[in-house]
């Protein structure tokens, strides 16, 4: 799927809103992750769930992290089921972007009555 920038993120957000409308707030993050992965795959996106990324310092691997979802090898989706998206979530998303070379991350909070959305661009 050859979508870029806003067109791609708009489609991803549309899928996330669909999942949020159907399930509503109150479930564990893992439930939303599975549902969103299914919805995105159904819509033709390539989704990598819990993708391992290497964290490097001075050309040495110093740790690893797992992304909730990497979509179409270009957008990171960080899913939350918490009271509100906080500054630490934004900092973490920026770190993921630096570690992967991706340019866009979306933080999605399914615990809010209306889906919480924050876009992070590197």
Biopython code that builds the backbone (N, CA, C, O; Angstrom):
import numpy as np
from Bio.PDB.StructureBuilder import StructureBuilder

atoms = [
    (1, "UNK", "N", (0.848, -1.170, 0.000)),
    (1, "UNK", "CA", (0.000, 0.000, 0.000)),
    (1, "UNK", "C", (0.897, 1.237, 0.000)),
    (1, "UNK", "O", (1.686, 1.425, 0.926)),
    (2, "UNK", "N", (0.788, 2.065, -1.007)),
    (2, "UNK", "CA", (1.680, 3.204, -1.200)),
    (2, "UNK", "C", (1.036, 4.506, -0.718)),
    (2, "UNK", "O", (0.819, 5.420, -1.513)),
    (3, "UNK", "N", (0.737, 4.594, 0.554)),
    (3, "UNK", "CA", (0.164, 5.814, 1.108)),
    (3, "UNK", "C", (1.245, 6.542, 1.891)),
    (3, "UNK", "O", (2.134, 5.908, 2.459)),
    (4, "UNK", "N", (1.175, 7.857, 1.923)),
    (4, "UNK", "CA", (2.167, 8.624, 2.656)),
    (4, "UNK", "C", (1.483, 9.683, 3.507)),
    (4, "UNK", "O", (0.351, 10.087, 3.241)),
    (5, "UNK", "N", (2.201, 10.122, 4.536)),
    (5, "UNK", "CA", (1.789, 11.256, 5.355)),
    (5, "UNK", "C", (0.382, 11.202, 5.873)),
    (5, "UNK", "O", (-0.056, 10.203, 6.444)),
    (6, "UNK", "N", (-0.325, 12.299, 5.666)),
    (6, "UNK", "CA", (-1.662, 12.447, 6.234)),
    (6, "UNK", "C", (-2.660, 11.434, 5.709)),
    (6, "UNK", "O", (-3.542, 11.001, 6.450)),
    (7, "UNK", "N", (-2.540, 11.049, 4.451)),
    (7, "UNK", "CA", (-3.478, 10.067, 3.900)),
    (7, "UNK", "C", (-3.383, 8.753, 4.670)),
    (7, "UNK", "O", (-4.402, 8.156, 5.017)),
    (8, "UNK", "N", (-2.166, 8.309, 4.932)),
    (8, "UNK", "CA", (-1.974, 7.073, 5.684)),
    (8, "UNK", "C", (-2.450, 7.227, 7.123)),
    (8, "UNK", "O", (-3.190, 6.379, 7.622)),
    (9, "UNK", "N", (-2.035, 8.294, 7.794)),
    (9, "UNK", "CA", (-2.444, 8.449, 9.194)),
    (9, "UNK", "C", (-3.954, 8.624, 9.315)),
    (9, "UNK", "O", (-4.553, 8.157, 10.283)),
    (10, "UNK", "N", (-4.571, 9.287, 8.348)),
    (10, "UNK", "CA", (-6.034, 9.407, 8.368)),
    (10, "UNK", "C", (-6.697, 8.031, 8.306)),
    (10, "UNK", "O", (-7.671, 7.778, 9.016)),
    (11, "UNK", "N", (-6.182, 7.158, 7.472)),
    (11, "UNK", "CA", (-6.746, 5.801, 7.369)),
    (11, "UNK", "C", (-6.530, 5.006, 8.658)),
    (11, "UNK", "O", (-7.405, 4.255, 9.090)),
    (12, "UNK", "N", (-5.353, 5.182, 9.263)),
    (12, "UNK", "CA", (-5.072, 4.479, 10.518)),
    (12, "UNK", "C", (-5.973, 4.989, 11.633)),
    (12, "UNK", "O", (-6.488, 4.207, 12.432)),
    (13, "UNK", "N", (-6.160, 6.289, 11.682)),
    (13, "UNK", "CA", (-7.039, 6.868, 12.699)),
    (13, "UNK", "C", (-8.483, 6.441, 12.494)),
    (13, "UNK", "O", (-9.206, 6.209, 13.464)),
    (14, "UNK", "N", (-8.905, 6.334, 11.252)),
    (14, "UNK", "CA", (-10.259, 5.867, 10.962)),
    (14, "UNK", "C", (-10.464, 4.453, 11.511)),
    (14, "UNK", "O", (-11.508, 4.152, 12.088)),
    (15, "UNK", "N", (-9.469, 3.596, 11.329)),
    (15, "UNK", "CA", (-9.561, 2.228, 11.855)),
    (15, "UNK", "C", (-9.593, 2.239, 13.382)),
    (15, "UNK", "O", (-10.350, 1.484, 13.991)),
    (16, "UNK", "N", (-8.779, 3.088, 14.003)),
    (16, "UNK", "CA", (-8.741, 3.171, 15.466)),
    (16, "UNK", "C", (-10.069, 3.669, 16.026)),
    (16, "UNK", "O", (-10.548, 3.163, 17.041)),
    (17, "UNK", "N", (-10.659, 4.657, 15.368)),
    (17, "UNK", "CA", (-11.967, 5.169, 15.797)),
    (17, "UNK", "C", (-13.021, 4.071, 15.677)),
    (17, "UNK", "O", (-13.884, 3.943, 16.546)),
    (18, "UNK", "N", (-12.956, 3.287, 14.619)),
    (18, "UNK", "CA", (-13.896, 2.172, 14.446)),
    (18, "UNK", "C", (-13.788, 1.191, 15.608)),
    (18, "UNK", "O", (-14.803, 0.762, 16.157)),
    (19, "UNK", "N", (-12.573, 0.840, 15.980)),
    (19, "UNK", "CA", (-12.359, -0.082, 17.110)),
    (19, "UNK", "C", (-12.874, 0.545, 18.397)),
    (19, "UNK", "O", (-13.545, -0.121, 19.185)),
    (20, "UNK", "N", (-12.568, 1.815, 18.616)),
    (20, "UNK", "CA", (-13.001, 2.485, 19.850)),
    (20, "UNK", "C", (-14.522, 2.566, 19.929)),
    (20, "UNK", "O", (-15.100, 2.347, 20.994)),
    (21, "UNK", "N", (-15.167, 2.876, 18.820)),
    (21, "UNK", "CA", (-16.639, 2.939, 18.811)),
    (21, "UNK", "C", (-17.254, 1.593, 19.139)),
    (21, "UNK", "O", (-18.246, 1.516, 19.864)),
    (22, "UNK", "N", (-16.661, 0.526, 18.602)),
    (22, "UNK", "CA", (-17.212, -0.815, 18.816)),
    (22, "UNK", "C", (-16.969, -1.319, 20.241)),
    (22, "UNK", "O", (-17.876, -1.858, 20.875)),
    (23, "UNK", "N", (-15.745, -1.144, 20.741)),
    (23, "UNK", "CA", (-15.402, -1.692, 22.054)),
    (23, "UNK", "C", (-15.652, -0.718, 23.198)),
    (23, "UNK", "O", (-16.007, -1.138, 24.299)),
    (24, "UNK", "N", (-15.472, 0.571, 22.953)),
    (24, "UNK", "CA", (-15.585, 1.563, 24.017)),
    (24, "UNK", "C", (-14.419, 1.471, 24.981)),
    (24, "UNK", "O", (-13.584, 0.575, 24.860)),
    (25, "UNK", "N", (-14.352, 2.394, 25.944)),
    (25, "UNK", "CA", (-13.277, 2.359, 26.937)),
    (25, "UNK", "C", (-13.504, 1.251, 27.958)),
    (25, "UNK", "O", (-14.619, 0.754, 28.116)),
    (26, "UNK", "N", (-12.424, 0.871, 28.651)),
    (26, "UNK", "CA", (-12.568, -0.063, 29.769)),
    (26, "UNK", "C", (-11.823, -1.370, 29.648)),
    (26, "UNK", "O", (-11.722, -2.105, 30.630)),
    (27, "UNK", "N", (-11.301, -1.686, 28.484)),
    (27, "UNK", "CA", (-10.561, -2.931, 28.315)),
    (27, "UNK", "C", (-9.067, -2.709, 28.505)),
    (27, "UNK", "O", (-8.594, -1.573, 28.551)),
    (28, "UNK", "N", (-8.338, -3.808, 28.614)),
    (28, "UNK", "CA", (-6.885, -3.744, 28.687)),
    (28, "UNK", "C", (-6.312, -3.320, 27.335)),
    (28, "UNK", "O", (-6.921, -3.537, 26.287)),
    (29, "UNK", "N", (-5.144, -2.719, 27.384)),
    (29, "UNK", "CA", (-4.457, -2.286, 26.169)),
    (29, "UNK", "C", (-4.302, -3.427, 25.165)),
    (29, "UNK", "O", (-4.428, -3.215, 23.959)),
    (30, "UNK", "N", (-4.030, -4.627, 25.658)),
    (30, "UNK", "CA", (-3.816, -5.776, 24.773)),
    (30, "UNK", "C", (-5.065, -6.111, 23.953)),
    (30, "UNK", "O", (-4.948, -6.609, 22.833)),
    (31, "UNK", "N", (-6.237, -5.848, 24.484)),
    (31, "UNK", "CA", (-7.486, -6.089, 23.749)),
    (31, "UNK", "C", (-7.583, -5.126, 22.568)),
    (31, "UNK", "O", (-7.918, -5.530, 21.454)),
    (32, "UNK", "N", (-7.288, -3.853, 22.821)),
    (32, "UNK", "CA", (-7.326, -2.862, 21.744)),
    (32, "UNK", "C", (-6.248, -3.151, 20.701)),
    (32, "UNK", "O", (-6.464, -2.957, 19.505)),
    (33, "UNK", "N", (-5.100, -3.610, 21.156)),
    (33, "UNK", "CA", (-4.018, -3.945, 20.230)),
    (33, "UNK", "C", (-4.447, -5.057, 19.275)),
    (33, "UNK", "O", (-4.247, -4.956, 18.064)),
    (34, "UNK", "N", (-5.027, -6.100, 19.818)),
    (34, "UNK", "CA", (-5.475, -7.222, 18.980)),
    (34, "UNK", "C", (-6.585, -6.784, 18.021)),
    (34, "UNK", "O", (-6.584, -7.153, 16.846)),
    (35, "UNK", "N", (-7.522, -5.999, 18.531)),
    (35, "UNK", "CA", (-8.641, -5.547, 17.693)),
    (35, "UNK", "C", (-8.161, -4.612, 16.589)),
    (35, "UNK", "O", (-8.590, -4.734, 15.442)),
    (36, "UNK", "N", (-7.278, -3.685, 16.928)),
    (36, "UNK", "CA", (-6.781, -2.744, 15.928)),
    (36, "UNK", "C", (-5.905, -3.452, 14.896)),
    (36, "UNK", "O", (-5.962, -3.131, 13.709)),
    (37, "UNK", "N", (-5.112, -4.394, 15.334)),
    (37, "UNK", "CA", (-4.301, -5.184, 14.405)),
    (37, "UNK", "C", (-5.214, -5.890, 13.406)),
    (37, "UNK", "O", (-4.946, -5.886, 12.205)),
    (38, "UNK", "N", (-6.272, -6.485, 13.892)),
    (38, "UNK", "CA", (-7.237, -7.168, 13.024)),
    (38, "UNK", "C", (-7.882, -6.183, 12.041)),
    (38, "UNK", "O", (-7.972, -6.457, 10.844)),
    (39, "UNK", "N", (-8.327, -5.041, 12.558)),
    (39, "UNK", "CA", (-9.007, -4.046, 11.716)),
    (39, "UNK", "C", (-8.078, -3.513, 10.627)),
    (39, "UNK", "O", (-8.488, -3.360, 9.476)),
    (40, "UNK", "N", (-6.839, -3.232, 10.989)),
    (40, "UNK", "CA", (-5.886, -2.702, 10.010)),
    (40, "UNK", "C", (-5.533, -3.745, 8.952)),
    (40, "UNK", "O", (-5.430, -3.424, 7.768)),
    (41, "UNK", "N", (-5.351, -4.977, 9.377)),
    (41, "UNK", "CA", (-5.049, -6.061, 8.432)),
    (41, "UNK", "C", (-6.213, -6.260, 7.478)),
    (41, "UNK", "O", (-6.018, -6.444, 6.277)),
    (42, "UNK", "N", (-7.421, -6.223, 8.017)),
    (42, "UNK", "CA", (-8.628, -6.354, 7.207)),
    (42, "UNK", "C", (-8.710, -5.260, 6.142)),
    (42, "UNK", "O", (-9.258, -5.474, 5.060)),
    (43, "UNK", "N", (-8.159, -4.091, 6.459)),
    (43, "UNK", "CA", (-8.187, -2.962, 5.532)),
    (43, "UNK", "C", (-6.979, -2.933, 4.592)),
    (43, "UNK", "O", (-6.796, -1.976, 3.840)),
    (44, "UNK", "N", (-6.160, -3.984, 4.638)),
    (44, "UNK", "CA", (-5.068, -4.111, 3.684)),
    (44, "UNK", "C", (-3.714, -3.588, 4.132)),
    (44, "UNK", "O", (-2.787, -3.527, 3.324)),
    (45, "UNK", "N", (-3.573, -3.212, 5.392)),
    (45, "UNK", "CA", (-2.297, -2.718, 5.896)),
    (45, "UNK", "C", (-1.417, -3.879, 6.355)),
    (45, "UNK", "O", (-1.910, -4.931, 6.760)),
    (46, "UNK", "N", (-0.118, -3.665, 6.285)),
    (46, "UNK", "CA", (0.844, -4.628, 6.828)),
    (46, "UNK", "C", (1.147, -4.183, 8.249)),
    (46, "UNK", "O", (1.634, -3.075, 8.471)),
    (47, "UNK", "N", (0.857, -5.055, 9.213)),
    (47, "UNK", "CA", (0.981, -4.698, 10.625)),
    (47, "UNK", "C", (1.956, -5.646, 11.306)),
    (47, "UNK", "O", (1.821, -6.867, 11.224)),
    (48, "UNK", "N", (2.945, -5.058, 11.982)),
    (48, "UNK", "CA", (3.857, -5.841, 12.811)),
    (48, "UNK", "C", (3.516, -5.524, 14.257)),
    (48, "UNK", "O", (3.573, -4.373, 14.690)),
    (49, "UNK", "N", (3.165, -6.556, 14.985)),
    (49, "UNK", "CA", (2.720, -6.411, 16.369)),
    (49, "UNK", "C", (3.868, -6.760, 17.305)),
    (49, "UNK", "O", (4.548, -7.767, 17.114)),
    (50, "UNK", "N", (4.082, -5.916, 18.326)),
    (50, "UNK", "CA", (5.144, -6.105, 19.310)),
    (50, "UNK", "C", (6.506, -6.264, 18.626)),
    (50, "UNK", "O", (7.282, -7.163, 18.952)),
    (51, "UNK", "N", (6.773, -5.377, 17.680)),
    (51, "UNK", "CA", (8.023, -5.424, 16.916)),
    (51, "UNK", "C", (9.200, -5.033, 17.805)),
    (51, "UNK", "O", (9.196, -3.989, 18.457)),
    (52, "UNK", "N", (10.194, -5.896, 17.809)),
    (52, "UNK", "CA", (11.404, -5.644, 18.595)),
    (52, "UNK", "C", (12.273, -4.630, 17.873)),
    (52, "UNK", "O", (12.538, -4.762, 16.678)),
    (53, "UNK", "N", (12.717, -3.612, 18.613)),
    (53, "UNK", "CA", (13.667, -2.655, 18.057)),
    (53, "UNK", "C", (14.899, -2.607, 18.963)),
    (53, "UNK", "O", (14.797, -2.673, 20.188)),
    (54, "UNK", "N", (16.034, -2.493, 18.337)),
    (54, "UNK", "CA", (17.309, -2.431, 19.041)),
    (54, "UNK", "C", (17.609, -0.982, 19.404)),
    (54, "UNK", "O", (17.453, -0.085, 18.575)),
    (55, "UNK", "N", (18.033, -0.757, 20.624)),
    (55, "UNK", "CA", (18.442, 0.567, 21.069)),
    (55, "UNK", "C", (19.966, 0.573, 21.081)),
    (55, "UNK", "O", (20.600, -0.250, 21.741)),
    (56, "UNK", "N", (20.537, 1.511, 20.343)),
    (56, "UNK", "CA", (21.991, 1.547, 20.181)),
    (56, "UNK", "C", (22.556, 2.836, 20.766)),
    (56, "UNK", "O", (21.935, 3.897, 20.714)),
    (57, "UNK", "N", (23.749, 2.702, 21.321)),
    (57, "UNK", "CA", (24.517, 3.832, 21.806)),
    (57, "UNK", "C", (25.964, 3.599, 21.402)),
    (57, "UNK", "O", (26.521, 2.533, 21.667)),
    (58, "UNK", "N", (26.568, 4.577, 20.770)),
    (58, "UNK", "CA", (27.958, 4.473, 20.345)),
    (58, "UNK", "C", (28.193, 3.204, 19.534)),
    (58, "UNK", "O", (29.202, 2.515, 19.682)),
    (59, "UNK", "N", (27.218, 2.924, 18.670)),
    (59, "UNK", "CA", (27.266, 1.767, 17.770)),
    (59, "UNK", "C", (27.237, 0.416, 18.493)),
    (59, "UNK", "O", (27.645, -0.601, 17.931)),
    (60, "UNK", "N", (26.760, 0.409, 19.722)),
    (60, "UNK", "CA", (26.649, -0.820, 20.512)),
    (60, "UNK", "C", (25.188, -0.982, 20.928)),
    (60, "UNK", "O", (24.553, -0.018, 21.356)),
    (61, "UNK", "N", (24.658, -2.193, 20.804)),
    (61, "UNK", "CA", (23.298, -2.429, 21.281)),
    (61, "UNK", "C", (23.296, -2.393, 22.804)),
    (61, "UNK", "O", (24.003, -3.164, 23.453)),
    (62, "UNK", "N", (22.501, -1.496, 23.364)),
    (62, "UNK", "CA", (22.453, -1.339, 24.814)),
    (62, "UNK", "C", (21.098, -1.747, 25.389)),
    (62, "UNK", "O", (20.889, -1.691, 26.601)),
    (63, "UNK", "N", (20.196, -2.151, 24.529)),
    (63, "UNK", "CA", (18.890, -2.583, 25.005)),
    (63, "UNK", "C", (17.947, -2.799, 23.844)),
    (63, "UNK", "O", (18.319, -2.698, 22.675)),
    (64, "UNK", "N", (16.716, -3.100, 24.207)),
    (64, "UNK", "CA", (15.698, -3.273, 23.184)),
    (64, "UNK", "C", (14.367, -2.814, 23.732)),
    (64, "UNK", "O", (14.170, -2.689, 24.940)),
    (65, "UNK", "N", (13.485, -2.575, 22.831)),
    (65, "UNK", "CA", (12.117, -2.212, 23.201)),
    (65, "UNK", "C", (11.191, -2.859, 22.199)),
    (65, "UNK", "O", (11.631, -3.323, 21.148)),
    (66, "UNK", "N", (9.927, -2.892, 22.514)),
    (66, "UNK", "CA", (8.936, -3.452, 21.599)),
    (66, "UNK", "C", (7.892, -2.382, 21.291)),
    (66, "UNK", "O", (7.298, -1.779, 22.184)),
    (67, "UNK", "N", (7.691, -2.173, 19.989)),
    (67, "UNK", "CA", (6.654, -1.249, 19.543)),
    (67, "UNK", "C", (5.310, -1.962, 19.624)),
    (67, "UNK", "O", (5.232, -3.154, 19.327)),
    (68, "UNK", "N", (4.270, -1.270, 20.012)),
    (68, "UNK", "CA", (2.950, -1.899, 20.013)),
    (68, "UNK", "C", (2.611, -2.351, 18.594)),
    (68, "UNK", "O", (2.395, -3.538, 18.348)),
    (69, "UNK", "N", (2.565, -1.398, 17.663)),
    (69, "UNK", "CA", (2.271, -1.728, 16.261)),
    (69, "UNK", "C", (3.132, -0.870, 15.343)),
    (69, "UNK", "O", (3.284, 0.333, 15.557)),
    (70, "UNK", "N", (3.685, -1.497, 14.333)),
    (70, "UNK", "CA", (4.342, -0.782, 13.239)),
    (70, "UNK", "C", (3.519, -1.078, 11.994)),
    (70, "UNK", "O", (3.359, -2.237, 11.610)),
    (71, "UNK", "N", (2.999, -0.035, 11.368)),
    (71, "UNK", "CA", (2.078, -0.202, 10.243)),
    (71, "UNK", "C", (2.745, 0.249, 8.946)),
    (71, "UNK", "O", (3.314, 1.337, 8.855)),
    (72, "UNK", "N", (2.652, -0.622, 7.955)),
    (72, "UNK", "CA", (3.180, -0.347, 6.622)),
    (72, "UNK", "C", (4.634, 0.104, 6.675)),
    (72, "UNK", "O", (5.080, 0.901, 5.850)),
    (73, "UNK", "N", (5.356, -0.412, 7.645)),
    (73, "UNK", "CA", (6.785, -0.148, 7.821)),
    (73, "UNK", "C", (7.102, 1.341, 7.899)),
    (73, "UNK", "O", (8.214, 1.761, 7.579)),
    (74, "UNK", "N", (6.103, 2.153, 8.332)),
    (74, "UNK", "CA", (6.361, 3.596, 8.346)),
    (74, "UNK", "C", (5.729, 4.373, 9.496)),
    (74, "UNK", "O", (6.219, 5.450, 9.836)),
    (75, "UNK", "N", (4.663, 3.869, 10.102)),
    (75, "UNK", "CA", (3.997, 4.598, 11.184)),
    (75, "UNK", "C", (3.945, 3.718, 12.429)),
    (75, "UNK", "O", (3.517, 2.564, 12.384)),
    (76, "UNK", "N", (4.394, 4.300, 13.543)),
    (76, "UNK", "CA", (4.349, 3.607, 14.831)),
    (76, "UNK", "C", (3.041, 3.967, 15.515)),
    (76, "UNK", "O", (2.690, 5.142, 15.620)),
    (77, "UNK", "N", (2.321, 2.955, 15.981)),
    (77, "UNK", "CA", (1.125, 3.185, 16.784)),
    (77, "UNK", "C", (1.432, 2.737, 18.201)),
    (77, "UNK", "O", (1.727, 1.566, 18.443)),
    (78, "UNK", "N", (1.362, 3.661, 19.120)),
    (78, "UNK", "CA", (1.583, 3.371, 20.534)),
    (78, "UNK", "C", (0.211, 3.437, 21.198)),
    (78, "UNK", "O", (-0.419, 4.493, 21.227)),
    (79, "UNK", "N", (-0.243, 2.317, 21.725)),
    (79, "UNK", "CA", (-1.591, 2.228, 22.284)),
    (79, "UNK", "C", (-1.554, 2.378, 23.795)),
    (79, "UNK", "O", (-0.655, 1.874, 24.468)),
    (80, "UNK", "N", (-2.540, 3.074, 24.305)),
    (80, "UNK", "CA", (-2.663, 3.297, 25.741)),
    (80, "UNK", "C", (-4.094, 3.024, 26.176)),
    (80, "UNK", "O", (-5.041, 3.149, 25.399)),
    (81, "UNK", "N", (-4.220, 2.647, 27.437)),
    (81, "UNK", "CA", (-5.520, 2.529, 28.097)),
    (81, "UNK", "C", (-5.317, 3.131, 29.485)),
    (81, "UNK", "O", (-5.269, 2.418, 30.487)),
    (82, "UNK", "N", (-5.199, 4.458, 29.523)),
    (82, "UNK", "CA", (-4.863, 5.160, 30.762)),
    (82, "UNK", "C", (-5.715, 6.426, 30.877)),
    (82, "UNK", "O", (-6.471, 6.762, 29.966)),
    (83, "UNK", "N", (-5.582, 7.116, 32.000)),
    (83, "UNK", "CA", (-6.391, 8.305, 32.252)),
    (83, "UNK", "C", (-6.215, 9.362, 31.162)),
    (83, "UNK", "O", (-7.196, 9.922, 30.673)),
    (84, "UNK", "N", (-4.959, 9.637, 30.780)),
    (84, "UNK", "CA", (-4.681, 10.664, 29.770)),
    (84, "UNK", "C", (-3.300, 10.430, 29.178)),
    (84, "UNK", "O", (-2.443, 9.811, 29.809)),
    (85, "UNK", "N", (-3.091, 10.922, 27.978)),
    (85, "UNK", "CA", (-1.770, 10.885, 27.360)),
    (85, "UNK", "C", (-0.922, 11.946, 28.051)),
    (85, "UNK", "O", (-1.312, 13.110, 28.147)),
    (86, "UNK", "N", (0.251, 11.519, 28.533)),
    (86, "UNK", "CA", (1.119, 12.420, 29.291)),
    (86, "UNK", "C", (2.409, 12.704, 28.531)),
    (86, "UNK", "O", (2.700, 12.072, 27.515)),
    (87, "UNK", "N", (3.175, 13.664, 29.040)),
    (87, "UNK", "CA", (4.430, 14.050, 28.399)),
    (87, "UNK", "C", (5.391, 12.878, 28.234)),
    (87, "UNK", "O", (6.104, 12.808, 27.233)),
    (88, "UNK", "N", (5.425, 11.961, 29.188)),
    (88, "UNK", "CA", (6.333, 10.811, 29.086)),
    (88, "UNK", "C", (5.968, 9.934, 27.890)),
    (88, "UNK", "O", (6.853, 9.347, 27.267)),
    (89, "UNK", "N", (4.698, 9.837, 27.566)),
    (89, "UNK", "CA", (4.274, 9.067, 26.394)),
    (89, "UNK", "C", (4.793, 9.717, 25.111)),
    (89, "UNK", "O", (5.210, 9.027, 24.180)),
    (90, "UNK", "N", (4.763, 11.047, 25.072)),
    (90, "UNK", "CA", (5.277, 11.778, 23.909)),
    (90, "UNK", "C", (6.791, 11.592, 23.783)),
    (90, "UNK", "O", (7.308, 11.387, 22.685)),
    (91, "UNK", "N", (7.496, 11.665, 24.916)),
    (91, "UNK", "CA", (8.952, 11.473, 24.904)),
    (91, "UNK", "C", (9.306, 10.063, 24.449)),
    (91, "UNK", "O", (10.252, 9.874, 23.684)),
    (92, "UNK", "N", (8.557, 9.085, 24.912)),
    (92, "UNK", "CA", (8.800, 7.698, 24.509)),
    (92, "UNK", "C", (8.578, 7.536, 23.013)),
    (92, "UNK", "O", (9.369, 6.881, 22.334)),
    (93, "UNK", "N", (7.511, 8.125, 22.498)),
    (93, "UNK", "CA", (7.231, 8.034, 21.056)),
    (93, "UNK", "C", (8.359, 8.671, 20.245)),
    (93, "UNK", "O", (8.769, 8.125, 19.221)),
    (94, "UNK", "N", (8.861, 9.822, 20.695)),
    (94, "UNK", "CA", (9.987, 10.452, 19.992)),
    (94, "UNK", "C", (11.210, 9.538, 20.005)),
    (94, "UNK", "O", (11.929, 9.450, 19.009)),
    (95, "UNK", "N", (11.449, 8.864, 21.116)),
    (95, "UNK", "CA", (12.575, 7.924, 21.201)),
    (95, "UNK", "C", (12.398, 6.772, 20.222)),
    (95, "UNK", "O", (13.363, 6.349, 19.585)),
    (96, "UNK", "N", (11.186, 6.264, 20.095)),
    (96, "UNK", "CA", (10.915, 5.190, 19.133)),
    (96, "UNK", "C", (11.183, 5.649, 17.704)),
    (96, "UNK", "O", (11.735, 4.905, 16.893)),
    (97, "UNK", "N", (10.787, 6.879, 17.410)),
    (97, "UNK", "CA", (11.021, 7.412, 16.066)),
    (97, "UNK", "C", (12.518, 7.500, 15.777)),
    (97, "UNK", "O", (12.971, 7.113, 14.700)),
    (98, "UNK", "N", (13.275, 8.005, 16.735)),
    (98, "UNK", "CA", (14.725, 8.090, 16.551)),
    (98, "UNK", "C", (15.339, 6.713, 16.367)),
    (98, "UNK", "O", (16.219, 6.540, 15.524)),
    (99, "UNK", "N", (14.893, 5.732, 17.135)),
    (99, "UNK", "CA", (15.474, 4.386, 17.081)),
    (99, "UNK", "C", (15.130, 3.650, 15.792)),
    (99, "UNK", "O", (15.900, 2.805, 15.335)),
    (100, "UNK", "N", (13.976, 3.964, 15.202)),
    (100, "UNK", "CA", (13.537, 3.231, 14.010)),
    (100, "UNK", "C", (13.779, 3.963, 12.701)),
    (100, "UNK", "O", (13.831, 3.337, 11.642)),
    (101, "UNK", "N", (13.927, 5.267, 12.759)),
    (101, "UNK", "CA", (14.031, 6.051, 11.532)),
    (101, "UNK", "C", (12.675, 6.408, 10.943)),
    (101, "UNK", "O", (12.606, 7.061, 9.902)),
    (102, "UNK", "N", (11.597, 5.988, 11.597)),
    (102, "UNK", "CA", (10.252, 6.372, 11.153)),
    (102, "UNK", "C", (10.053, 7.858, 11.419)),
    (102, "UNK", "O", (10.759, 8.447, 12.236)),
    (103, "UNK", "N", (9.105, 8.453, 10.738)),
    (103, "UNK", "CA", (8.862, 9.890, 10.867)),
    (103, "UNK", "C", (7.613, 10.236, 11.660)),
    (103, "UNK", "O", (7.500, 11.347, 12.178)),
    (104, "UNK", "N", (6.664, 9.294, 11.764)),
    (104, "UNK", "CA", (5.386, 9.593, 12.400)),
    (104, "UNK", "C", (5.016, 8.492, 13.396)),
    (104, "UNK", "O", (5.128, 7.299, 13.111)),
    (105, "UNK", "N", (4.572, 8.938, 14.575)),
    (105, "UNK", "CA", (3.992, 8.020, 15.561)),
    (105, "UNK", "C", (2.648, 8.591, 15.991)),
    (105, "UNK", "O", (2.477, 9.804, 16.107)),
    (106, "UNK", "N", (1.714, 7.703, 16.221)),
    (106, "UNK", "CA", (0.416, 8.099, 16.766)),
    (106, "UNK", "C", (0.249, 7.426, 18.114)),
    (106, "UNK", "O", (0.396, 6.210, 18.238)),
    (107, "UNK", "N", (-0.058, 8.226, 19.120)),
    (107, "UNK", "CA", (-0.372, 7.684, 20.441)),
    (107, "UNK", "C", (-1.890, 7.697, 20.547)),
    (107, "UNK", "O", (-2.528, 8.740, 20.409)),
    (108, "UNK", "N", (-2.453, 6.527, 20.793)),
    (108, "UNK", "CA", (-3.904, 6.364, 20.838)),
    (108, "UNK", "C", (-4.313, 5.898, 22.227)),
    (108, "UNK", "O", (-3.867, 4.848, 22.688)),
    (109, "UNK", "N", (-5.159, 6.674, 22.893)),
    (109, "UNK", "CA", (-5.618, 6.310, 24.233)),
    (109, "UNK", "C", (-7.074, 5.857, 24.169)),
    (109, "UNK", "O", (-7.985, 6.665, 23.987)),
    (110, "UNK", "N", (-7.268, 4.570, 24.321)),
    (110, "UNK", "CA", (-8.602, 3.975, 24.218)),
    (110, "UNK", "C", (-9.412, 4.086, 25.500)),
    (110, "UNK", "O", (-10.590, 3.731, 25.500)),
    (111, "UNK", "N", (-8.824, 4.567, 26.596)),
    (111, "UNK", "CA", (-9.547, 4.651, 27.868)),
    (111, "UNK", "C", (-10.416, 5.904, 27.965)),
    (111, "UNK", "O", (-11.258, 6.002, 28.857)),
    (112, "UNK", "N", (-10.224, 6.840, 27.077)),
    (112, "UNK", "CA", (-11.005, 8.068, 27.120)),
    (112, "UNK", "C", (-12.369, 7.847, 26.456)),
    (112, "UNK", "O", (-12.491, 7.003, 25.568)),
    (113, "UNK", "N", (-13.399, 8.600, 26.880)),
    (113, "UNK", "CA", (-14.721, 8.456, 26.257)),
    (113, "UNK", "C", (-14.681, 8.678, 24.746)),
    (113, "UNK", "O", (-15.364, 7.982, 23.995)),
    (114, "UNK", "N", (-13.877, 9.653, 24.301)),
    (114, "UNK", "CA", (-13.605, 9.875, 22.876)),
    (114, "UNK", "C", (-12.136, 9.496, 22.694)),
    (114, "UNK", "O", (-11.295, 9.918, 23.486)),
    (115, "UNK", "N", (-11.814, 8.715, 21.676)),
    (115, "UNK", "CA", (-10.447, 8.239, 21.463)),
    (115, "UNK", "C", (-9.448, 9.381, 21.586)),
    (115, "UNK", "O", (-9.546, 10.376, 20.867)),
    (116, "UNK", "N", (-8.481, 9.237, 22.502)),
    (116, "UNK", "CA", (-7.421, 10.237, 22.653)),
    (116, "UNK", "C", (-6.367, 10.020, 21.590)),
    (116, "UNK", "O", (-5.911, 8.896, 21.381)),
    (117, "UNK", "N", (-5.978, 11.089, 20.916)),
    (117, "UNK", "CA", (-5.028, 10.986, 19.799)),
    (117, "UNK", "C", (-3.973, 12.065, 19.946)),
    (117, "UNK", "O", (-4.287, 13.241, 20.133)),
    (118, "UNK", "N", (-2.720, 11.652, 19.859)),
    (118, "UNK", "CA", (-1.603, 12.598, 19.767)),
    (118, "UNK", "C", (-0.691, 12.138, 18.653)),
    (118, "UNK", "O", (-0.300, 10.972, 18.595)),
    (119, "UNK", "N", (-0.355, 13.054, 17.773)),
    (119, "UNK", "CA", (0.545, 12.789, 16.654)),
    (119, "UNK", "C", (1.929, 13.286, 17.045)),
    (119, "UNK", "O", (2.075, 14.409, 17.527)),
    (120, "UNK", "N", (2.939, 12.457, 16.840)),
    (120, "UNK", "CA", (4.325, 12.840, 17.122)),
    (120, "UNK", "C", (5.096, 12.715, 15.820)),
    (120, "UNK", "O", (5.097, 11.659, 15.188)),
    (121, "UNK", "N", (5.756, 13.805, 15.420)),
    (121, "UNK", "CA", (6.495, 13.821, 14.161)),
    (121, "UNK", "C", (7.947, 14.132, 14.458)),
    (121, "UNK", "O", (8.256, 15.055, 15.211)),
    (122, "UNK", "N", (8.839, 13.349, 13.858)),
    (122, "UNK", "CA", (10.267, 13.563, 14.053)),
    (122, "UNK", "C", (10.785, 14.512, 12.997)),
    (122, "UNK", "O", (11.975, 14.828, 12.982)),
]
sb = StructureBuilder()
sb.init_structure("model")
sb.init_model(0)
sb.init_chain("A")
sb.init_seg("    ")
for serial, (resi, resn, name, xyz) in enumerate(atoms, 1):
    if name == "N":
        sb.init_residue(resn, " ", resi, " ")
    sb.init_atom(name, np.array(xyz, "f"), 0.0, 1.0, " ", f" {name:<3s}", serial, name[0])
structure = sb.get_structure()
